[in-house]
Amino acid sequence: MRLLKQLVVVVAIAFVGSAGVGAVQWNPPLTLAIGVATAVLSLLGYAWVVRRSEHRDPVEVATRGAVGALSRGLLIGAGMFAAVIANIAFLGGYEVIGWGSAAGAVAFFGFTAAAAVTEEVLFRGVLFRIVEGRIGTWAALALTALLFGASHMFNPNATLWTSLAIAIEAGGMLAAAYAATRNLWVPIGVHFGWNFAQGGIFSSNVSGMDSPKGLLESATSGPAVFTGGEFGPEASVYSVLAGVVVTAAFMWLARRRGHIVPLRRRTAPAATLVP
């Protein structure tokens, strides 16, 4: 029941926020305002429903230490994407051809804030966390990663490969980030840093969607296996490899910290006495 209650609250906020962001059609100040408001309301709504349904303080979104954790996540996410785009550029698949648009970057900041926070609250805060308690860390990571990839199946230019790539490099990695840190701030930071670097800085397509130009005007060409094609660099093998490496690092850290939840085994039913 707590899973359903939390899903209803988080999905409702995400739906209204997404509709609001879409309605203003990338207007920079309005997209920024609505996006940030959606992010804040998602966190407040999550904290409220956790208190009501689980009768505990939602320490995973506690404000103490949030700035440091969020900053670490931002550096990891942005650094990952910078490494991916550097590899694509090394093969001649990405080229900076000039300056882009500061206004576009502002609009994309708001869009990314809404998307990163609502998706992390939904997939890692609610689904992964609750499912993990029933089936263990590894199974919950695999299941929620597949669900996260599937949720991108209907994006523009999506294919089975792009959904699988998203599942591996994002769904699994972000769940691992939560498992290692036991807070939502790090995965939120990683998610935001990755997405904003894609669209807000390097002006690449993000999950197949067109968006305003970011800070850099760029051109992409070459084999889709390396560049990601029309879906964007998230469909590149470089992104998948980066996601696997960072996932492994987070899971190593989770194991070292004793954060791996084992699979719960059901106790065999007692034998029935025959009179």
Backbone hydrogen bonds, N-H to C=O, Kabsch-Sander energy under -0.5 kcal/mol:
donor,donor_aa,acceptor,acceptor_aa,energy
5,K,1,M,-2.6
6,Q,2,R,-2.5
7,L,3,L,-2.3
8,V,4,L,-2.5
9,V,5,K,-1.8
10,V,6,Q,-2.5
11,V,7,L,-2.9
12,A,8,V,-1.9
13,I,9,V,-2.0
14,A,10,V,-2.5
15,F,11,V,-2.7
16,V,12,A,-2.2
17,G,13,I,-2.6
18,S,14,A,-2.6
19,A,15,F,-2.3
20,G,16,V,-2.2
21,V,17,G,-2.6
22,G,18,S,-2.5
23,A,19,A,-2.0
24,V,20,G,-1.2
25,Q,22,G,-1.1
26,W,21,V,-0.7
27,N,24,V,-1.4
31,T,27,N,-3.3
32,L,28,P,-2.3
33,A,29,P,-2.4
34,I,30,L,-2.8
35,G,31,T,-2.4
36,V,32,L,-2.5
37,A,33,A,-2.3
38,T,34,I,-2.4
39,A,35,G,-2.1
40,V,36,V,-2.5
41,L,37,A,-2.7
42,S,38,T,-2.2
43,L,39,A,-1.8
44,L,40,V,-2.5
45,G,41,L,-3.0
46,Y,42,S,-2.4
47,A,43,L,-2.5
48,W,44,L,-2.4
49,V,45,G,-2.5
50,V,46,Y,-2.3
51,R,47,A,-2.0
52,R,48,W,-2.1
53,S,49,V,-2.6
54,E,50,V,-2.6
55,H,50,V,-0.5
55,H,51,R,-1.1
59,V,57,D,-2.1
61,V,58,P,-2.0
62,A,59,V,-1.6
66,A,63,T,-1.9
69,A,65,G,-2.1
70,L,66,A,-3.0
71,S,67,V,-2.4
72,R,68,G,-2.2
73,G,69,A,-2.1
74,L,70,L,-2.5
75,L,71,S,-2.2
76,I,72,R,-2.1
77,G,73,G,-2.9
78,A,74,L,-2.7
79,G,75,L,-2.2
80,M,76,I,-2.5
81,F,77,G,-2.0
82,A,78,A,-2.4
83,A,79,G,-2.1
84,V,80,M,-2.1
85,I,81,F,-2.9
86,A,82,A,-1.9
87,N,83,A,-1.8
88,I,84,V,-2.1
89,A,85,I,-2.6
90,F,86,A,-2.0
91,L,87,N,-1.0
91,L,88,I,-0.5
92,G,89,A,-1.8
93,G,88,I,-2.5
95,E,219,A,-2.1
97,I,95,E,-0.5
97,I,217,E,-2.7
98,G,217,E,-1.1
100,G,215,L,-2.9
101,S,214,G,-3.5
105,A,101,S,-1.7
106,V,102,A,-2.0
107,A,103,A,-2.3
108,F,104,G,-2.4
109,F,105,A,-1.8
110,G,106,V,-1.7
111,F,107,A,-2.2
112,T,108,F,-2.8
113,A,109,F,-2.4
114,A,110,G,-2.0
115,A,111,F,-2.3
116,A,112,T,-3.1
117,V,113,A,-1.9
118,T,114,A,-2.1
119,E,115,A,-2.2
120,E,116,A,-1.9
121,V,117,V,-2.6
122,L,118,T,-2.2
123,F,119,E,-3.0
124,R,120,E,-1.6
125,G,120,E,-2.5
126,V,121,V,-1.3
127,L,122,L,-2.5
128,F,123,F,-2.5
129,R,124,R,-1.4
130,I,126,V,-2.1
131,V,127,L,-2.6
132,E,128,F,-2.7
133,G,129,R,-1.0
134,R,131,V,-1.6
135,I,131,V,-2.4
136,G,132,E,-2.1
137,T,261,V,-2.7
140,A,136,G,-2.0
141,L,137,T,-2.6
142,A,138,W,-2.2
143,L,139,A,-2.6
144,T,140,A,-2.6
145,A,141,L,-1.9
146,L,142,A,-1.9
147,L,143,L,-2.0
148,F,144,T,-2.3
149,G,145,A,-2.4
150,A,146,L,-2.6
151,S,147,L,-1.8
152,H,149,G,-1.3
153,M,150,A,-1.8
155,N,152,H,-1.4
158,A,155,N,-1.7
163,S,159,T,-1.9
164,L,160,L,-2.1
165,A,161,W,-2.8
166,I,162,T,-2.4
167,A,163,S,-2.3
168,I,164,L,-2.2
169,E,165,A,-2.9
170,A,166,I,-1.9
171,G,166,I,-2.4
172,G,167,A,-2.2
173,M,168,I,-0.7
174,L,170,A,-3.0
175,A,171,G,-1.3
176,A,172,G,-2.2
177,A,173,M,-2.1
178,Y,174,L,-1.8
179,A,175,A,-2.6
180,A,176,A,-2.4
181,T,177,A,-1.7
182,R,178,Y,-3.4
184,L,60,E,-2.8
185,W,60,E,-0.5
188,I,184,L,-2.1
189,G,185,W,-2.4
190,V,186,V,-2.8
191,H,187,P,-2.6
192,F,188,I,-2.8
193,G,189,G,-3.0
194,W,190,V,-2.4
195,N,191,H,-2.4
196,F,192,F,-3.1
197,A,193,G,-1.9
198,Q,194,W,-1.9
199,G,195,N,-2.4
200,G,196,F,-1.5
201,I,196,F,-1.2
202,F,197,A,-2.7
204,S,198,Q,-3.0
206,V,209,M,-1.4
207,S,205,N,-0.6
208,G,231,F,-2.8
209,M,206,V,-2.1
215,L,200,G,-2.1
216,L,201,I,-1.5
217,E,98,G,-2.8
219,A,95,E,-2.2
221,S,93,G,-2.0
226,F,223,P,-1.4
227,T,223,P,-2.3
228,G,224,A,-2.6
231,F,228,G,-1.1
232,G,228,G,-0.5
232,G,229,G,-0.9
235,A,232,G,-2.3
236,S,233,P,-2.0
237,V,225,V,-2.5
240,V,236,S,-1.7
241,L,237,V,-2.5
242,A,238,Y,-2.4
243,G,239,S,-2.6
244,V,240,V,-2.4
245,V,241,L,-2.3
246,V,242,A,-2.4
247,T,243,G,-2.5
248,A,244,V,-2.4
249,A,245,V,-1.9
250,F,246,V,-2.5
251,M,247,T,-2.6
252,W,248,A,-2.2
253,L,249,A,-2.1
254,A,250,F,-2.7
255,R,251,M,-2.4
256,R,252,W,-2.4
257,R,253,L,-2.1
258,G,255,R,-1.1
259,H,254,A,-3.2
261,V,259,H,-0.5
264,R,134,R,-0.5
